[in-house]
């Protein structure tokens, strides 16, 4: 199953912009320390929650392996 690469000439014929015509805009905003801290605290909370779940799942799997193949 080889997918054919899109033909840029065909895309241009149908009104799609080519890479040379694509416009890029970057909006700069003031970065506040409280925004950064809140973002990092949220990320840390998600990381620790995911780590706790992963450790719990591994413990359960090891216990099940011990019971079945012990």
Secondary structure by P-SEA (a helix, b strand, c coil): cccccccaaaaaaacccccccbbbbbbbccccaaaaaaaaaaaaaaaaaaaaaaaaaaaaaaaaaaaacc
